Amino acid sequence: MKKYFILYLIAAFTFLTSYAQNADSAWFRANYYKIERQIPMRDGKKLFTALYIPKDTSVTHPILFNRTPYSCYPYGEDKINARLYDSYWINYLKQGYIIAIQDVRGRWMSEGDFVDVRPFNPTKKGKEIDEASDSYDAIEWMINNIPKNNKRVGVFGISYPGFYSTMAALSNHPALKAVSPQAPVTEWFLGDDFHHNGAFALMDGFNFYSSFGKPRPKPTSIGSDGYDFKSEDNYTAFLKIGALKNFTKLMGDSIVFWKDMMAHPNYDTWWKARNVRNFVTNVKPAMLTVGGTFDAEDCYGAWNLYKAIEQKNSNIDNKLVMGPWFHGGWARGDGSYLGNVHFGSNTSEYYQQNIEIPFFNFYLKLQGTTREIAEATIFFSGENEWRKFEQWPPKNIQNKNAFLTTNGKVNILTDKENVVQLVKDAANKMVDKLKDIVKKTDNKNNPNSSPESSSFTEYISDPAHPIPYTEDVHFDRTREYMSDDQRFASRRPDVLTFSSDALMEDLTLSGPLVADLMVSISTTDADFVVKLIDVFPDEFKYNEKEDGKGNGQQYAMGGYQMLVRGEIMRGKFRNSFEMPEAFVPNQITNVKYTLPDVAHTFKKGHKLMIQIQSSWFPLFDRNPQTFTDIYNCTDADFQKSTIRIYHDAANQSRIILPVLNK
């Protein structure tokens, strides 16, 4: 009986969803029409643009513009994009917006040559183009050719379209009043998509470019297939292929950007020209940067684009929103949970109704106000609450150190508290030594009070057996891994785990984390992955009424080790991304780097855990652990390395926590 009831619910849900879409479709056709145009650019190339225009001519309408490399399908003026009927886009249609969606230069039905993250040209002249000039020319055409528009334009887009949104903001077209880069690509070496701190995001990079990167000699409405691994196990499939140069052979010679990436292993001028944050000066429109704290692709871009605009511009309305979302989750989901972790409310609806729609309505329709939209509106997981700030990171932050100690412990102290603790430890050790002399014993020292001859914890990093990023067997990279249970990793001998005692009060972190490690390795290079983890109490269970629905009702949440933030650092870039440097084997060295910002509350009774490891596969390519050009090394170059993390008074490894004061 239960089986039939479930089937009934599925059928009912399908019927209601279909009915709602049909109703919206009927409403759309009664109130809108579609035209398609090839809009000319200054160099003579034409960009294919789909325009959805209200039939109501009694008033003028603002234009909401989306530029994309992913197609403005379906093609044909009688064919309507079904995503316009979802709860995200339909909001704008029912408020009378003109929707413009454009294939960017060289993609799908647009003319010209496509260039990945085409650099901004601040000194372009005449017929010289970049993505900013294409945005300018498209906006100029639209305000002069679309009937009954009010000559006020907004641009928004998620992911790669977030990059094009930022470029539009640099166009300085006077009709462009508001721009919202969402999960924006900002640059692809330090933090977004395809590299993190110089480590190559193997799985995403190969899977994306094996299809997206295929050349398109002429305009087309047909996409390309990617490489067929003939496998459902990404870990095994990627490991079997081996070194990066083997992936390059599979990719072939036609994928231009893949070849470019392989030819630029360091952070050189080629990469810097593709970092849009270097050029966000003299921004004119109001800006609303949006991202997800659990975005597996462009979390870095959202946090850091906002900061760059804030630092390089004054007297503009520049706002930031970060919710508990996967990549684009605010536009395609209710944001009430991710994987096993619950967030207690429809965070997407809150954002849409209270922030994004009022933002565009104010600047494009001259309706309402933005006074209620804070400079930074941030959702804090753990406590599952929105908080508003006058700046980000907030003013009232106190850095505390999560010191890694012997026996897998974490001590959370301020610098002053740490000095006091070190003095106490030294005094205790002196007393212990005196007692030892008196007792004339050599073999009963307390391990915690032995002479400071470099206390460390070590593991062996073996590239032949890299640490998986998740315990599940699947092929496509999951979005849920950003909050996954890390107990599987805690059980591996090549993952170091350090944990605090159960917290006596809530601990709220708000800002960037800094990993400050004292390490030695037995080889000349290695990667370092640092993970910040919230350990739930053993008796923890979700309450559906308070915490909402989600997978966590079916999962063993007692003792859950929730990944809050994880980030990799390619060791050879520890001192400079431009000039990599080999390690001296077995010499103690500082590896210090910044992880993307965190907005999370560790609740009373939870524990704060730090994990350290040297591979995260196949999220990132394996470091051969020899100082070499990893893009061109061979399978024979890979070797084991003994990694030591030090935690004595002279060499203290720590994670610097941005603690929000009450």
Helices and strands as residue ranges (DSSP letters): H 2-31, E 32-40, E 46-54, E 61-68, G 82-85, H 90-93, E 98-103, H 131-145, E 149-158, H 160-169, E 176-182, E 195-196, E 199-200, H 202-212, H 234-241, H 244-251, H 256-263, H 269-272, G 276-279, E 286-292, H 299-312, E 318-323, E 337-338, E 341-342, H 347-351, I 352-356, H 357-360, I 361-365, E 376-380, E 385-389, E 397-405, G 406-408, E 409-413, H 415-439, G 447-449, E 456-461, G 480-483, H 487-490, E 496-499, E 507-521, E 527-535, H 544-547, G 551-553, E 561-570, G 571-573, E 589-602, E 607-613, G 630-632, G 635-637, E 641-646, E 654-660
